[in-house]
Amino acid sequence: MRAKRVPDFVMPRASFAGLLVTMAACFFPHATRLPLWMSIFALVCMVYRLLIHWQRADFPSIWAKLLAAAIAIPLLVGEYGTLMAPDGGVAFLFVGYFLKLLEMHYRRDAMVMLLLSFFVIPMQFLYDTSLLATVWVIFCYFCILSTLISFHQNSTSVVNASAYKASVKLMAWSIPVTILLFLFFPRLPPFWQLPSTQSGQTIGLSDQLDMESLDALFSSGKVAFRADFGLYHPQMRDLYWRSLVMEGFDGQRWSVLNPPKSSRIRGRRQHSDAPDSKTRSAAEGEHAELIHYKIFLEPSFQQYLPVLSPVLEWGGIPASLSNSDVLQAHDPVIATTLYWADTQKDFLKSTATAAELDQNLRLPEQAAPRSRKEALRLFQKANRDPAQFVDALRSWINADEFSYTLKPPRLSGDTTDDFLFRTRAGYCSHYASATTVMLRSVGIPARVVGGYQGGEYQASANYWIIHQYDAHAWVEYYTAELGWQRFDPTAAISPTRIEYGMDALTTSLSSERFSVSRIDHWPIVSQLRRSMDYLNYQWIVRVVGYQQNARDQLVANLFGQFTVLSWLAVLLGGTIVAGALLYVYVLWREQGPRPDRLDAALLAALSTAERHFRPRNSGETVSAYCAAYAENRCANSKMLNEICDEYHRLRYQSGFQPAGVLQFKTAELQSDTLQRAFDGFMHNVKRFKQA
C-alpha cells in the first residue's frame, strides 16, 4: 500500500502573506468585470487556505476540489457561452488559480503558484492599458518578486524588508532593458485584442434608443474618448461625434438596422497608417477645410467608432464605412484604441438609394396619431417645403411650453404623443425621436443619429475629453437638393447644451444630476483631476499609441534609413557589446564583495599570524586555524584566540562590549607585529561599534 505523502515544508510567514496579497492584487481589477460569485469564490479559497496555514482546517479532498470545478465550469459557460475567448478564458484561469491554492502542499506547489502569478498579472492589459492600470501591474510584480525572494530566504518575519529591497533593485535593473525593447523591438500586432463574448457587456451608447435610453449615461462621468485636433481649434457647437444611425422604429424604440459591412463612397478610403506630411499638404491644398484629428477611444465592447461627419479618410484600425456614414470597427473595442480620421465641412455627400429613402419613411400604422396630425398642419403652413417645415418645427418647439430636463416625467401610452402634448419635458432623445416621427409623417425621410456632442477642452495639452454624459441624439433628414442634413431640436429648446456642453448644462441643473463641474470650483480638486487626466493622456499617446510607424520613424531619425545589412550589423554589434559588458560584469562579481572594517581587521591579524605559522588552507575556518596555531605553540597564540573570540562575539552576539580584551596587558605580547595587528583590530572594533 502506497504511503500518504506528508508536506515536506512549512511555507514562511512572509512568503505566505505575500502570496495571498499578490493573488488578491491580481484579482482586484477584474472583480467588477467578473460575476459576483467569482469574488465570493476567490475570498472563500483564500480564507480557507489561511485556516489551513493556521492548522485550523484540513486540506480539501480530491472529491471536494472536483466538485468545486464541476460547479464553476458550467457557471462560466452559462455566463460567457464559451471558455475559448478572452472573457471566459480569464474567468476560467482565475478559477484554476484559486483552486490551485487549496492543493498547495509541497515546495513545488508553492513555486507553481508563484510562477503562475507572472502569467495572471498581465491579464489586466486585456481590458485596461491606462497609466493607473500599469502602475497597479507594477505593484503586482513587486509583490510577486518580494514573495519569491522571501520564499528562498525562509524568513520568519511577516514584513521582510530585505526582500522588498531586492525586488526594487531587480525592477530597477530591468528599466533600461524595458525601455530599449519598447523603443526598438519590432511592434507585433496585438494578438490579445480578441473580440469580447460576454453578452450584454457594453459601455456607452446602445444600438437601441427610446426616449429614456440615455438616462444612465447622463450621470456617468467616465471618459468615452479623447480627441486631438493638432493646430485646429473647433467650436464646441460643431463637435457632433457620430456613432450610430437608427432607422428602424416600432412605435416606442429606435434601432440600428443591419448596414452593409463596407461601402465605396466617392473620395473616401482607409489607410493603414496616418498620411505623411506630403500627403497631408496635398490634401489640405485640395480641400481648404480639411480637418484631421486623432481619437483615443476607451473600451466600449462595441464596434462603433465616433467620428465627425462626413468621413473622407480614416486609419489606424481595421474599420469599414457604411452607406449611412457610420464608421465601424471589424472587432469590438475591448482596449484603448487609437485611430484617426479626416473630415471636411460642406463636403458633398452621396445620394441615398430608393430603398434607403423608403426605409426612412416607415412608421407603424397606429403610431403617434396626434403628432401626425400636428405635423400635417405645420407642413401645410410651411407650403409643403422641407426647409420651411424644419424651421416651423424649431419655432413650434421653441415657442410652446417645452422644457429641457434631465429628469423628465414618466411617459405612458404612445410615448411620442404623450411627450409632445402632455409632459413637454425631456432631453435630447425625447426631442430627436418626436421630431423624426413628425418628419416621416409628412413624407420627409428622416432618421435618429446617436453619438456625443461637445466635450471638455483641456487647454494645457490641447485636446478634448468626451465623457459618457456628453451622449447626445439628433435628427438627420433628406432633401433631393442637399442630401442628408443635420437638425438638432435640442438646440431650439436648450442652446446652452450645444454652445457650452453638457457639463455647463448640468451645472445649472445640479439638483437633478451629478456633474463634475459641481466640485470643479474647488481649485485643488479641479487641478488634480486635470493633471491626472493629462498624465493618462500622455501615457496613451506616447506609450499605448507607440506603434510600428512611430518606431520606424524614431530609428530613421537616429540612424537614417536602414537596409537589411544595416540591421544585421546593428544586431551583431549589439550582441558583441552586450557580451563584452556581461563578461566584465562576471569578472567583477568573481572578485567577491569587499570586506567591512571588522572583517578587514581580522584578515590583517590572520595575515600577521600566517607569517609565524603557515597560510590558511582553502575552506579552513578561522577557529580551526587558531586551534592549529595554538597546537603548534606559536608565539602569541593566546592573543590570536582572543582576537578570534572577540570577532565572533561582535559578529554574532548583539550588545557585546569588548571591555575584557581592551584591558590586555601589552607585557603579555611577545611580537611587535602581532601587537600592532591587535591594536589595529581593536581600533576597527571601536569604529565598528560607533557605526
N, C-alpha and C positions, 0 to 999 in steps of 0.2 A: 504494500500500500504506500502510495506516494505521500511523503510528509508535507504538511502545510508550511509554506514559507512564512517566516516571520520578518517583518520590516527590518531592514538592515541599517537604518539610520533614523535619527530624530532630527527633523529639519530645524535649523537655528531659528530663534525667535525673530531676529531681524529679517531673515530670508522669508519666513512665512508671512510676517506682516507686510513686507514689501510685495510679495506675490499677490496678496489679497488687494492691496492698494492698486497695483498695476492692473489687475483684472477689472476692478471697479472703474478705473480711469479709462480703460479701453471700451468698456460698455457704456459709459455715461453719455457720450454724444449720440449714441444710437437709441437711447431709451425712449425718446419721443417719436422715433420712426418705427420702432418695433412694437408689436402688440403688447398690451399691458401685462398679459400673463407671462411674457418673456422676462420682464423686470422682476416679477414675483419669483419666477423660476430661478433667476440668477441670484437673487437675495437668499432664497432658501438654500441653494447649493453652498454659498459662501458661509452662511451661518452654521449649517450642518458640518461643514469641514472644519470650522473653528471649534465646534464642540468635540469633534474627533481629536483635534490637536490638544485640547484641554483634557482629553480622556474622559469626557462626559458622554460619549456615544461611540458605537462601533461602526466600522466601515459597512456600507450597504452591501447586500449580497448581489451576485450577478443577476439574479432574477429581478431585484428591485431596480437595478440600472436598466435592464432590458425593458421593464415596464415603463419607466420614465421615457425612454427613447420611443417606445411604441405609442405612447400618448402624444409626445411632442411632434413627431414627424407628420401624422395625419393633420394635426392642428396647423402646421406650417403649410402643408399642401392645400388645405382648405382656405388659408389666409391669402396665399400668394399664387396658387394654381400650379406652380412648378418650383422645384428646387434648383433648376438649371438656369437661373437668371440672377442678376445682382441682388435683388431684394430677398428672394427666397434663399439664395446661396449664403448671404451674410447671416441671415437668421439661423440657418442650419449650422453654420460654422460656430456661432455662439452657443448653440445647444450642445454641440460636441465639446466646446471649450470648457463649459461649466460641468458637464458630466465627467470629463477627464479629471477635474479637480477632486471628485469623490473617489477616484481609484488611484490617488497618488500615494502609493505605499513605499516605494523604494527611491533611491537616489536618481536612478534613470528616469523615473516618472516625473520627478521634480524638474529634471533637465528638459524633458519633453515639454512640460508646461511653460518653462521659461523661453524655450526656443519657439514654441507655438505663438507666444505673445508677440514675437517680432513680426509674424505674418498677420496677426489680428489687428495690430495698431494701424497699418496703412488703410484698412477698410474705411476709415473716416474720409479719405480723399475720394471715395466713390461718390460722395454726396456733398462735400463741402471742401473747397480749396481756399477759403478766406485766410487772412492773416491770423485771426483768432484760432481757427481750426489748426493751423500749422503750429502755433505756439503750444496748443494742447497736445499735439502729436509729439513734439519735442519733449514736453514734460513726461509723457508716457514712456518714451525711450529712456529718459533719465531714470525713471522708476525701475524699468526692467534691467538696465545696466547695473544700478545700485544693488538690486536684488541678486543678480548673477554674481557680482563680486562678493557680497556678504555671504552668499551660499558657499563659496570656496574658502572664505575666511573662518567659517564656523564661529562667528561672533555670538556672544551670549546677550548682548545689549540690543534692545529693540531699535534704538537710534544708533546707527553705525556711521559715524562721521567720516571715517577713513574710506568707506565705500562710496559715500557721496562725493568726496574729493576726487577719488579715482575716476568716477563716472564723468564728472565735469572735465577732468583732464582728457579723457578719451574723446569726449564730444568736441572739445576744443581742438584736438589734433585733427579731427575729421572735417573741420570747417574749410580749410584751404582745398582739400581734395574735392569736397562737395561743390565749392564754387567753380573750380576748374572743370569738373564734369558737367555742371549745369551750363556753363558758358560755351564749351567747345564740343561736348559729346553730341553726335547727331541726334536730332529731335525725332523720336519714333512716334508713330501715330498712337494716340491714347486708346489702346485696346480695351481698357477697363470701362470706358464710357459706353456701356451697353444699354439697350432700352430697359426702362423700369417696367415691371409687370404687375405691381401691386394695384389692384383695382381701386378706383376712386382716389388714388393718390395724386392730387393736383394742387397746385398753389397758384392763386391768382384767378384770372378770368376762366369762365367755363364756356363750353360750346353751346350752352342753352341759356336763354335770358328771359326772365319775366320782369314784372315791374318792381320786384323786391330782391332780385338776384344779387345786386351789388351791396346790399346792406352790410354784410360781414366785412367786405373789403374796406369800407369807409372807416372802420375802427381799427384797421391794421396798419401799423407803422413800418412794416417790413419793406425792405428795398426790393423793387421789382427788377430794375436795371439801372445802369448808368450810361450816359451818353456824352461823347466828346466830339465837339464840332471844330476843334482846332481854332483857327483865327476867325471863324464865322460866329456871329452873335445873333441867334434867332430871338424873335419876340415870343413871349410865352403863349400869346393867343394863336401863334402859328404851329405850335407843337401838338399836333394830333397824331399820336402814335397808334397807327392802325395795326390791329392784331387779328380780329375775326370779323367776318361778314355773315350775317344771319338773314337768310332769305325765306326760310320756312316758318309758317305761322299757323297755329292750331286754335287760335282764338284767345289763348292765355299766355302762350310761351313761344318765343322765337328760337330757332335752332339753325345750326350750320348744316347746309346740305353737303353732300359729298362732291367736292370740286375735283376737277382733273388734277392728276399729280403734277403736271407741268404744262407750261404753255409757251409758245413762241410769240412774244409781243414785240412789236416793232421797236427797235432801238434798245432792247433790254437783253442782258446776258450776265452769266455768272463767271467770276474769276476765282481761281484757287487762292490767290493772294491779292493784297491790295495793289492797285496800279502804281507803277513807279512815277517819279516826278515828271518825266517826259510825257507819259500818257496823261497824267493829271493836267499838265499845262495845256496840252492839245484839247482835252475835253473842256477845260474852262474857257478856252478861246472859242470853241464851237457853241457852248451853252453858257452864256454870261451868268445865269442864275443857278448854276450847278452847285449843289450843296453836298459835301462829303462829310460823313460822320461815322464814328465807331460806337458800337453798342457792346456793353459788358452785361450780359443777361444772367441773372441769378437763376438757380434751378427752379423750374416750374413743373417738370414732369409732363409737359405737353410739347407740342411741335410748333406752335405758332411763334413767330419772331416779330416783335414790334418794330415797325418802320414808319417813316414819313412817306406819304403817298404823293406822287407816283414813284415807284422804284425803277430806276434806269439800269443800274448795275449793282451787284452785290457779291460778296465773297467772304472767305474765312471759315465757312461751314457749308457742308452739302445741303442745299435747300432748293426748293422749286417755287416759282411764282405762278399763282393761279390766274385764271381769267378775271377774277374779281379783285385782283391786285393784292392778294394776301401772300406774304412770304412764309413758307412753311418748311421747317427742318425735316430731313428724312427720318430722323430718330428723335424721340423725346429728349428734352433738355434736362439732364439729371446732374449736371455740374455747371459751374460758372463758365460761360461760353462767350467767346469774342467773335464778332462778325462786323462787317462794315457794309455800308450801302451808299448809293448816290441817288439824289432826288433833285427835281427841278420844278420851280414854280411855273404854273401855267403850261406845263407840258401837255401836248395833245394826246389824249387817251384813245385807246382803241374803241371802236364802236361795239355795242352789245349785239349779240345774236338774237334772232326772234325767239328762240327757246328761253334765253336768259330773261328777256323782257316779259315774256309770258309768265315765267315763274315769279317775277317780282310784281305781278299784278294780282296774284291769287289771294283770296280771303275766304274763310269759311262762310257759308251762306247765311248763317244766323248770327254772325259776329257783329257787335257794335252797331245796332240799328240807329240809335240816336246820333252817334258820331258820324255815320254815313250821311244821314240827313243834313246835319250841320255842315259837313264838308261840301255837299252839293250846293247848299245855299251860298257858301263863301265862294265856290268855284264859279257859280253863275254871276256873282257880284264882281268877280275878277275878270269877267269877259272870257272865261274859259282859257285863260293864258297861264301856263305853268308858273312863270316867274312872278306874275302878279298874285297868283294863288298862294305861293310861298310867302310873299310879303303880307298877304291878308292873314295867313296863319300866324305869322310873327306878331302882327298887330293885335290879333284876337287874344293870343296868349298874354301879351304884354298889357292889354287894356282891361281885361276882365280880372276877376278876383283869384288869380292863380298865385301860388307862392312856392318858394323853394325851401325844402326842409329835408333834413337827413333822418327824420323820424316821422314818416307820413302815417296817416290813419290806415287801418286795415281795409283792404278792398274786398268787396263781395260781389257775387253775380258776375255780370260781364265787366271785367276789370277796366276795359277802355272807357265804356260809358260811365262807370262808377267814378272813375278818376276825373273825366272831363266835365261831368255835370253834378257831382256831389262833393267829393273831397277837395278837388282842385289844389292839392298839396302833394308834392313829391320831389324826387330828384331826377337825374338825367335819364335813367331808364324809363321812368314814367312818361316823360315828355317825348323821348325818342320813339317809344312804342306807339303811343297815341298818335303822334304826327305821321308816322309811317302808315298806319291804318287809314288815316284821313287822305293821304296822298294816293294810296291804292284805290280808295273808294271812288275817286274821280278819274281813274284811268291813267294816273301818272306812275310809272314804275318806280318803286322805292324799296329800300332795304335798311336794316339796322346794322350799324357798324359798332363793334365793341373794341375798346383799347384803353389808352391812357391819354390824358390831356395835361399839358404843362409839365411841372416838375419844380424841383428846388435847385436854384443855381448856386454853385459853390464858386464864388469869385476868386478865392485864393488859389484855386487849382484849375479854374476854367473848365468845369464840367458840370453836368446836370445829374441830379439824383431824382429818379422817378420812383415813388413809393406805391404800395398797393392802394392806398387811399386816393391816389390820383386816377383810379379807374374811371372810365367815362364811356358813355354811349351817345351816339349821334345818328343823323339820318343822311343817306345819300339818295338823290332822286335823279332820274334820267330825262334828258331832253335831246331831241334829234340834233339840235344845233351845237350844243356844248358837251354832250355826253353826260357822264356821271358828275353831279355837283354835290358838294357838302352843304348841309343845312343843320345847324345846331340850335334846336329850340331852347336849350338851356341858356344860351347867351341872351335870349329875349327876356327871360324871367330873372336871371341872375348873372349879370355881366361880370361881377366880381369873380365868379368861378372861372371864367375864361381868361380875364385880363390878369389876374393876380394869383391864380392857382387855388387848388383845394385847401392848402394849408391856411391861406388867408381867409377863405370862406369859413372853415371850421373854427377859426378863432372867434369870428362873430357869432357862431353857433355853438360855442363851447359848452353850453348847458346840455347839448344833445349828444356830442361825441367827444372822445378824447382826441386831442391834437398835439403834435409835437410842439407847436408854437405856444401852447399854454404854459409850458415850462421853459421855453426858449428865452423868456425875458430875464431869466437868471443868467448872468454872464458866464459863470463857471460851467453851468450845465450846457449852455449853448456852445462855448468854446470846446469843451470836452467832446461833445457829440460830433462837432465838425472835424475836430482833429482826428478822432478815431476813424471816421469815415474817410478822411483824406489818406490816412495811413493804409487803410484797407484798399482804397482805390489805387494807390501807388503799388501796392503788392500785386493787385490784379493786373495792372498794366505792365509792370516790369518783370514780374516773375511768372504768374499764371499765363499772361499773354505773350511770353517769350517763346516764339515758335521758330520753325526751321528757317524761314526767310530772315528773321532777325539774327539768328546765329550766323548765317552765311554773310550777312552784311557786316557783322562785327569782325569776322575773320578777314573779309576783304579789306576793311578799314585798317586792320592791324598788320596784315601780311601781304596784301594785294590779292590779285586773282590767283587761286590755287589750281594747279593741274594735279593729275593723279600722281606723277612723280614727286611733286611738291609735298603732297600729303604723305607719301611713303617716306620721304626724307625727314619730315617733321616727326612721324611716328618712330622711325629708327633713332633719330637724335633724342627724342624724349625718353625712349627706353634706355639709351645709354646713360643719359643724365640721371634718370631715376635709379638705375643700377649703381652708379657711382655714389650717389647720395646714400643709398641703402648700405653700401659697403663701408663707407665712412662711419655711418651710424653703428654698424655692428662692431667695428673696431673700437669705437668709443665705449660701447656697452661692455666689451670684454675687459676693459681696464678696471671695471668694478667701481662701486661708489667710493668716494673719498671718505677716509675715517674721520670721525669727530674728534674733539680735543681729548676726550678720555681715552679713546682707542689709540690715538697718536702717542699719548704719554706712555701707555702700556707697551706699545710696539717699540718705543725708544728704550724702555727699560729692558725688554727682552733682547733687543739688538746688542745692548751692552753685555748682557749675560752670555749671549752666543759667542762673544769673543773670548770668554773664560772657559766655555764648555764646548758646545757644538751647535750647529744650526738646527732649528726645529725641523722635524720630519713632516712630510705632507700629510695633513689630516690629524696631526698631533695637537691635542688641546693644550691650553695654557697650563691647566692644573697638572696634566701628565708631564709636561716639560719641567715644571717646577719640582715635581717629585723626583724626576730623574736627575735634576740638578742637585737636589739635596742628597740623593743616594751617592752621588759621585763626590760628595763632600767638597764641593767647590766653594770658593770664597763668597761670603755674604749670602748664603742660601736662605738663611732666616729672613733677611731683608727682602729677597725676591719673593718668598712666600707671603710676606706681609703685603707687598705690592699687589700680588695676585688676589689675595683675600679682599683687600680694600677695593680693588676693581670690581670684583663680583658683588660686593655689598652695594657699591654705588650704582652698579648697572641694574641689579635685580631686586634690591630692597629699598623701598621708598622711605625717606625720612631718616636715613642713617647719617650720623655725624662722625667724621673721621678723626675724633679727638685723640684716640689711643695712638694711632700711627703718627700723628703730628708731634707726639711727645717722645719719640725715639731719641735716644742719645746719639750724638754723632760719634761718640767714642767707640760705639759698637761696630762702626763701619770700618772696614779694612781696605776699601778700594775707593780712591777718589772718583773714578769714573762712575762707579755704581752709586756713590753718594750724589753726584751731580744728576744722574738719571732719576734717583729717588726725589731729589729736590725739584727737578722739573716735573716729575709726576705729581707731586703734591701741589705744586703751583697751578698745574692744569686742573687738579681736583677742585681747588678753590674757585677758579673761573667757571668750571662746570656747575658747581653748586650755586654760584651767583647768577648764572644764566637761567 
